[in-house]
Amino acid sequence: MGWSLENPDGDVETKKATVSPAAEDYGQEAIEAIRAGKVIAVPTDTLYGFACDACSAEAVNRIYEIKGRKHTSPLAICVGDVHDIKHYAVTDHLPHGLLDCLLPGPVTLVLTRGESSILEKSLNPGLESIGVRVPDCNFIRVIARGSRSALALTSANLSGQPSSIDIKDFENLWEHCAYVYDGGILPAGRAGSTVVDLTKLGKYKILRPGSAKEETVAILERHSLLEDGTGD
């Protein structure tokens, strides 16, 4: 699908989606789309992702449809600030200061949802854990803050296809998004975030090495966490 129209202000429109710069001037537009239950495509500090309101079952289902993804594959969430995580997952067992050392950054933390989580039960039903991100990317954090909810976040590609570091990588999916936000070619490569399980007291387990494994492990071990499964 080609770019059909370029406006004087730099926006590029396709038949069903508008491509705009990933700049704060467009933040309110993105926030309103999220609140309306729509799916948008945004850059993060690792890859381009599809985002929607994590508490809207209809919007979450839309992301699964766009990606051709099985509902048994869980979605992570993105929040605007580290202090927001406690509303969605259990953090009391973590060493003091750990979250602030890891985040914002290219890391997904898998935590227990717990009874006090305000996440909708329809997100990743049957799973007691949730992957949480605070990307080191101002634009998506502005959107998360303004939406007053968590964003469901997943890579902007068809399931099983290479991840996207340029909006042209998923041009065939633009028409399914309310807006596509262009942050240029992302420099982190296609490895995505480092995924680490922190559900167990005093333990960590790297579930996906991602783009920041060495730095992440160094921070975890500096906070006296031990690798899960080593016999300790």
N, C-alpha and C positions, 0 to 999 in steps of 0.2 A: 504494500500500500504506500503510495507516494505522498510527499508533502504537497498539499494542493494550494496553499495560500500562505503568504507571509505578510503580516501586518506591519505598519510603520513602527509600532512599539516593540517589535522583535518577536511577537508571538507567532507560532506556526500552527496552523489548524489543519486537521485531517477531517475526514467525514464525521467522525464521532468524538474525537478527542482533541484537546488543545495542548500544544507543547509550549511551555513557558520556562523561563529561567528559574532555577532553584534559588530564588532570592527572597528576602523577607517581604518585599513588596507584594509577593504573591501568597504570603502565608495565610492571610485571612480567607482568601478564595479556597485554599486547600482545606482549612479548618471547617469551613461551611460545607464543603463536599463530604468530609468525614462525618460531620454531624447529620448530614442528609442520608447517610447509609451508603455512600458511593465508594468505589475503589479508585485510588490514585496510584501513580508510579512515582517513586522518589529515590534520589541518591542517598546512600548512607556512607559511612566511613570505609565500607568494604565493597558492597555490590549495590546495584539498583534493586529496589524491592517494590512489591505491591503492598499497599497499606490500606486498612479500613478500620472502622470502630470495632474493637475486639468484643464489645458488648452487644453488637448487632448480629444476631444469628443469620439474618438475610444477607448482610454484607460479607460475613465470613464464608457463607455458602457460595457467594459470587466468586470469591478468590479461588476456592477449590475448583469451580467450574472453569475459570479462566486458565488455570494451570493444568487442568486435566488430572488433578491429583486425588488420590484416594483419601477419604475422610479419616482413615485410620492413621494417616501421617499428620502428626501434630503441628500446629502453628505456634511460633514464638510471639511474644508481645514486646512492644517498645514503649517506654515511658520517657517523659521529658527530663526528669531529674532523679538522682540516686535516692533521694528521700521519698520518692513516690513508690518505690518497689515494695515497701512494707504493706501497702494497701492491697497488693495482689499476691504476695507470697510470704512465706515464713523466713525471717532473717535473724531472729533473736539468737540463734545458735552460732552465728558467724563471729569470728574474732573482730574486735573493735577496729574500725578503720579499713577493713579489707575491701568493702564495697567501693569506698572512695579511692582506693589505690587501683582497682581494676577498671572503674568506670568514671566518666565516659570513655569508651574505647571499643575495639573490635572483638568484643567478648560477649558470648551468650551464656548467662548463668542459669543452670537448671536448678530450681528450688521447689520445695513442697508448697502447694497452694494453700493448704490449711483451711480450717473452718471459717476464718475471718476474711478470706479473700473475697473481694467484691467482683471478681470475674464471673461472667455468666457461666452457668453449668454447661451450656451448649457449646462452649469453646473447648475442644479436645475432650469430649465426654469420656468418662471412665478413667482418665489420667489424674493421678494425684499430684503430679508435678507440672511446672510450667517453665519454659525458657524465657528469660527476660533480657532485654537489651536496652542500653542507653548509649546510642551511637555517638561518636565524637564528630557530630555533624549538626551544625546549628539549625539548618532548615527543618529537618524532621523533628528535632526537639521542640522547635516553635510550634509545629503542628500538633505534637502530642500534648504540650501544655495547653494549647488553646482549645483542643477538643474536649478537655476535662474528662478524658477516658484513656484507657490504654489503647494503643494501636495494635491490631494483629498485623504481623509483618512476615513476609516470606519473599524469597528471591523472585525477581521479575523474569520468569522464563517458563516454558512448558516443563512439566516434571520429566526428569531424566535428560534434559538438554543442558548445554553449558550455561553457566551463570552469566549475567550481563554486567559489563563494566562501561557500557556506552548505550544510550537510548536506542541506537540503531540496531543493537543486538536483539531487541525484542519488538522491533517495529511491527511485526505481524500481530502483536497483541495490543497495540495502542488503542484500537477501536473499542476495546472492552473497558477502558479506563475513562473516568470523567476528565482527568487531567494527567498529563505526563510532564514531569519537571526535570529539566536538563541541567545537570551539574557537571557536564563535560565528561571526558574519559577518566574514570576513577583509577588512581594509581596503585591500589593495593593488590592488584591481580585478581584471579578468580577463586582464590581459596576460601573466601567467606570468613565469617567470624570463628574464633576458637570457641568451641562449646565445652563447658566444664560443669560436671554434676557436683553440686554442693549440698545435696540433700542430707548427707550423713554428717553427724557431729565430728569435727576434727579431721575429716577426710575430703579428698577431692578425687575426681576421675575425669580425665580428658576423653570426651566422647567424639570430638572431631578436632584434629590438630589446628586447622584453619590458619589464619595469617599471623597469629600472635602467640603461638604455643610457648616458646621459650620465655618470653617476658611474663606471660601469665603464670607459668609454673614457678618462676622465680618469686613472684609476688605471693603466691599461695604458700610456698615453703618458708618465706620470710615471716609469714603469719602463723607458722608452726603447724600447718596442715600437712597431713601425710597422704601419700597416694593410696587410693583404695585398691585392694586386690594384690598388695605386695606381701601380705602375710603379717603386717604389723598389728 
